[in-house]
Amino acid sequence: MAPPHSLAAAALAATTAAIVLSSLLYKRKCGRLAARVQELEAALAAAGEKAASERRGRVRAQQSLRKALSEQEPRSDEARPPKAAAALASYPMAPIGTVQSCFSTRNGTPRQPLVVTLARATVALDPARVPAAALEGLASYSHCWIIYVFHLNTDLDKMWKDPARSKLKAKVRVPRLKGGKMGVLATRSPHRPNPIGLSVAKVEAVDGHAVLLSGVDLVDGTPVLDMKPYLAYSDSVKGAAVPSWLEVDGALGVESIHFSEHFISVLPTCWMHAKQSLYASADEFQDLIKQVLSWDIRSISQRIRPHQVNMEGNADDHCSEEADEDHEGRACSGVVYHLHLEGIDVSYRIDQSSNIVVEDAALLPGAMGKHNRHSYLAWRDKLGSGIL
C-alpha cells in the first residue's frame, strides 16, 4: 500500500494537469471565438462600406440626372438666363395607383372634396410599386390626403411634349365669381403650372392594396401620386382666413331638386343592371344624385349661355345667342343636362330660379355586365353593417 503522501502528490499532479489542459482548451476556444468575431466584424464593415458606396453612387446618379435635366437646351428661341436654367430641374414621377370612382366624367365631379359625403371611390394601388405593408396604420386615421394628376386636362400633350407652345394662363375664370377672373395660384383650378391635385377624403376601409374613400372629388381613372394621413393638429389651421368672395353662402347652390315620376320608375331597372357599384341600393344612389346636384354643376359658359353638352363634350346649340340676349341670360326650357354616375346617364333640367327636375335615367353603353372588383358588394363584408 502506497504511503498517504504519495497518493496526495498523485492527486495534486492529476488536478494540476487537468487545470492546465482546461486552460489550454479554453485559450484555444477563446482564440477561435476571437478570430470568428474579427471575421464577422470585417464582413460587417465590408457590407457597411458597400451599402455606403451604393448610396453615394445613387446620390451621384440622381445629382447627375437633375443636372442634365436642368441643363437641357430651351426649346424656345429665347435663351434663358444661366440662373433660371439651373433652377429648372425636372422630377419624373410615376403613379402608384388609380382611382375607381362613381364619377365617370369631369362634369358632375364635385369642385371640392367632402361637399358630397356620399361620393365614394376606391384607390387601387399598384402592388409592384406599393407593398400592402405600406398601408398598415392608415385605417386608424379618419381622413387622408390624396395627391394626384389632372389627367383629363386638354393641354397635357402640349405641356409635356412641347412646353414652348404651352402658355400658362395667369388668370382663370372662377365659378363663384360668375366668370370673373382670379390668379391661378389663388384658385383650385386644374389648369396649373403642374397639373397636380390635392384632395382630402374620409377613409372608410383599407384592404390589401385598396383603400375605400368617401367625400371624394376624384374622377374615375385618376392617377394617384401619393397618399398621406390627415393630421388635425397641424393640417387644420385655427383662424385661417379666405377671401370674401368665398364666404358667400349658396353662391353655387340650387333652390330645389325634384325627381319626376318617370325617373323614379326607371331608376330601379337601370340599377339592376349597374348594381356592381359602391352603393347598396337605388335609394342610396338617388341620395347621391341629390347631393351632387345640390351644387350647380354646370360650367360657367352653360350658366351664362345655356346649352347642352353631349357625351363628347361638344356644344349642342339648343339656344342661340340671340335667344339668350332676348331672355337676358335665362335658361332655355329645352336644355337637358346630363350627369353620368356609376354607368347611369341621369338627365335633368334647371330653370331660371335654379329649380332642378331630374327627368330620366338610362344605362350608358358598355355599363351592363361591367364588373367592378372594388364594388360595394366586394367591400360590404369587410366593412360590417352600418358603417356605410
ZIDA-V385642 format. One line per field, one symbol per residue. ss: DSSP state (H for helix, E for strand, - for the rest). burial: b if it has 16 or more other ideal C-beta (glycine too) atoms within 10 Angstrom, else e. Layout:
BEGIN
ss->???
burial->???
END
This chain:
BEGIN
ss->---HHHHHHHHHHHHHHHHHHHHHHHHHHHHHHHHHHHHHHHHHHHHHHHHHHHHHHHHHHHHHHHHHHH-----------HHHHHH---------EEEEE-E----------------EEEEEE------HHHH--HHH--EEEEEEE------HHHHHH-HHH-----EEE-HHH---EEEHHH---------EEEEEEEEEEEE--EEEEE--------EEEEEEE--HHHH--------HHH------E--EEEE-HHHHHHHHHHHHH--------HHHHHHHHHHHH-E----HHHHH---EE-----EE----HHHHHH----------EEEEE--EEEEEEE----EEEEEEEEE------------HHHHHHHH-----
burial->eeeeeeeeeeeeeeeeeeeeeeeeeeeeeeeeeeeeeeeeeeeeeeeeeeeeeeeeeeeeeeeeeeeeeeeeeeeeeeeeeeeeeeeeeeeeeebbbbbbbbbbbebbbbeebbebebbbbbbbbeeeebeeeebeeeeeeebbbbebbbbeeeeeeebeeeeeeeeeeeebbbbebeeeebebeebebbebeebebebbbbbbbbbebbbbbbbbbbbbebebbebeebeeeeeeeeeeeeeeeeeeeeebebeebebeeebeebbeebbeebbbbbbeebeebbebbebbbbbbbbeeebbebbbbbeeeeeeeeebeeeebeeeeeebbeebebbbbbbbbbbbbbbeeebebebbbbebbeebeeeebebbbebbeeeeeeeeb
END
